Amino acid sequence: MKTILVTGGTNGIGKGIAMDFLKKGDRVIVVGSSFTKGETFYNEAKQLGAEDRAIFLPADLSLVKENQRIMEEIKSRFHSLDIIVLCAQSQKYSATYSETKEGFEFTFGLYYLSRYILSFGLKGCLEKAENPVILNVCAPGMKGKVNWKDVQHQNGYNSIKAILHGSMLNDLLGVAFAENYKESKIKYILYNPSAVQTTGAMEAYEQPVMKLMIKLLYKIVGKPVKEAIKPIIHLLENPPAPSLSAFMGQKEVSLKMVTFDKNNAQRLFDLTKGLVANFQGNNPQI
């Protein structure tokens, strides 16, 4: 029996992956911010007769200290982890800059810092597994450059731009992980599922006209969650040989693109390490 951690595991792609592994007899830990959705996840697991293998951990993963709390709880409760799937993300559109109580831009905290902390912080648990994998659901290989003068995208803000910038940060996160742990057996996969018919994606806009247009668009070009997770499950069960790989659907993304620059990856790693260094109980330590 494998042990799988899925952040954002109570909704959309994350939930689809979680339920798939529960059906296969594995233990699944999901992390989410909604107690209601967590209860729904548990009830659905109970219907499968898998309630003893389904664990819901509530947390606001936009906060550094919450990620650290979850990390420490997992380390204390579970001997090892076979798979980590990083899905936590808000797709709600906003033109207004939003900052967490810790002083970080919300998307930066949830979409990048959370993945950084859990990737590096749970490395020890993964190393105890036979074939450990981290899969980071983002959008690898997009064109553009990291804005080093405004890494948190505080200026000229809108949430779409913040997410696009966050995807470039996640590309560098994957590179930094692979470069810092060249001898590790952990496989790090960056994965872009493209358009998927999730509630979050189809209700990202509050304006009625935009909401209707997006729903129609996703019904045309988007895939149902059950279809969208098939290539993800395949990669998790049959990870590529390289320590780092990137995919858009079933198509591999070239790591020769500028967005995977190793010097930039180390620069971001050092910068991020400094940003979280002041938080009590900070981990990772390389």
SULGIWO-V283796 format. One line per field, one symbol per residue. burial: + if it has 9 or more other C-alpha atoms within 8 Angstrom, else -. Layout:
# SULGIWO-V283796
burial=???
This chain:
# SULGIWO-V283796
burial=--+++++++++++++++++-+++-++++++++----++--+++-++---++-++++++++++++-+++-++---+----+++++++++---++---+-++---+++++++++++++++++++--+++++--++++++++++-----------++--+++-++++++++++++++++++-------++++++++--+++-++++++----++--++-+++--++++--++-++++++--+---+++++++--++-----++++-+++-++--+---+-----+----
